[in-house]
Amino acid sequence: MSAQLEELVDKLSALTVLEMSELKKALEDKWGVKAQAAAVAVAAPAGAAAEAAPEATEFEVTLATVPADKKIGVIKVLREITGLGLKEAKDLCDAAPKVVKDKAAKAEADDMKAKLEAQGAKVTLKGL
């Protein structure tokens, strides 16, 4: 950096905030411009990325958690939606987080999720 620029940097560094504000206004008036913050490139929000990608048609339904006091209701729903026996449905419930169905259509996956969550379980859907 040249000596002239270094001297200018030192002088500007010595200014107070109020003096810097006055300098900014004076330069805007002299040059006929308006100082603005530089535009910053930002990543597209997650929703935009999801819109660009094709929507999933099949989902993996996962039983994430089951509160201890809600297990009986969840086991009943598991038996209804999977056709499992009592022991298998109980084992599935106890093993949470566990996949309930590997490939389910969107409507079926939403229905399973709604029924299980109505009984107090937490369910996640993962698009395939």
C-alpha positions in Angstrom: 0.0 0.0 0.0 1.3 3.5 -0.8 2.3 5.9 1.9 -0.5 8.3 0.8 -3.1 5.5 1.3 -1.6 4.5 4.7 -1.8 8.1 5.9 -5.5 8.3 4.8 -6.3 5.0 6.6 -4.7 6.4 9.8 -6.6 9.6 9.5 -9.9 7.8 8.9 -9.2 5.5 11.8 -8.9 8.4 14.1 -12.3 9.8 13.3 -15.2 9.4 15.8 -18.4 7.7 14.7 -20.2 11.1 14.5 -17.4 12.5 12.3 -17.6 9.4 10.1 -21.3 9.9 9.6 -20.7 13.5 8.7 -18.0 12.4 6.2 -20.4 10.0 4.6 -23.0 12.6 4.1 -20.5 15.1 2.7 -19.2 12.5 0.2 -22.8 11.6 -0.8 -23.5 15.3 -1.5 -20.2 15.9 -3.3 -20.4 12.8 -5.5 -24.2 12.8 -5.9 -24.5 9.2 -4.7 -26.3 7.4 -1.9 -24.2 5.0 0.2 -25.9 1.6 0.6 -24.8 -1.7 2.2 -23.5 -4.1 -0.4 -25.9 -6.8 -1.5 -25.1 -10.2 0.0 -25.8 -13.4 -1.9 -27.8 -15.7 0.3 -28.7 -19.3 -0.2 -32.3 -20.1 -1.3 -34.5 -21.0 1.6 -35.1 -24.7 2.1 -38.7 -24.4 0.8 -37.4 -23.2 -2.6 -35.0 -26.2 -2.8 -37.9 -28.5 -2.0 -40.0 -27.0 -4.8 -37.2 -27.4 -7.3 -36.8 -31.1 -6.5 -39.5 -33.5 -7.6 -41.9 -34.3 -4.8 -41.6 -37.7 -3.3 -44.4 -40.2 -4.1 -43.3 -42.9 -1.6 -42.5 -42.4 2.0 -40.9 -44.3 4.8 -43.1 -44.1 8.0 -41.0 -44.2 11.2 -42.4 -44.5 14.7 -40.0 -42.0 16.5 -41.2 -42.1 20.1 -44.1 -43.4 22.2 -44.9 -42.1 25.6 -45.1 -44.9 28.2 -48.7 -43.9 29.1 -49.8 -44.1 25.5 -48.4 -47.5 24.5 -51.6 -49.4 24.5 -53.4 -47.1 22.1 -50.3 -47.0 19.8 -50.1 -50.8 19.8 -53.8 -51.0 18.8 -53.2 -48.6 15.9 -50.0 -50.5 14.9 -52.0 -53.7 14.7 -54.7 -52.1 12.6 -52.4 -50.4 10.1 -49.8 -53.2 9.7 -51.7 -56.4 10.4 -49.1 -57.4 13.0 -50.0 -59.6 15.9 -50.1 -58.3 19.5 -46.5 -59.3 20.4 -45.0 -58.0 17.2 -46.9 -54.7 17.5 -45.7 -54.4 21.1 -42.1 -55.2 20.1 -42.3 -52.5 17.4 -43.6 -50.0 19.8 -40.9 -50.8 22.4 -38.1 -50.6 19.8 -38.9 -47.0 18.7 -37.5 -45.3 16.7 -38.4 -48.0 14.2 -39.7 -48.1 10.6 -43.3 -49.0 10.5 -43.6 -49.2 6.7 -40.8 -49.0 4.1 -42.8 -47.7 1.1 -46.1 -46.1 1.5 -48.0 -43.8 -0.8 -48.3 -40.2 0.4 -52.0 -40.6 1.3 -51.4 -43.8 3.2 -48.3 -42.4 5.0 -50.3 -39.3 6.0 -53.1 -41.5 7.3 -50.7 -43.7 9.3 -49.0 -40.7 10.8 -52.4 -39.1 11.7 -53.7 -42.2 13.4 -50.5 -42.8 15.4 -50.1 -39.2 16.4 -53.7 -39.2 17.6 -52.7 -41.9 20.1 -49.8 -39.8 21.3 -46.9 -41.2 19.3 -44.4 -39.1 17.4 -44.0 -40.1 13.7 -41.7 -39.0 11.0 -42.1 -39.3 7.2 -39.1 -39.6 4.9 -39.6 -39.1 1.2 -38.0 -41.8 -1.0 
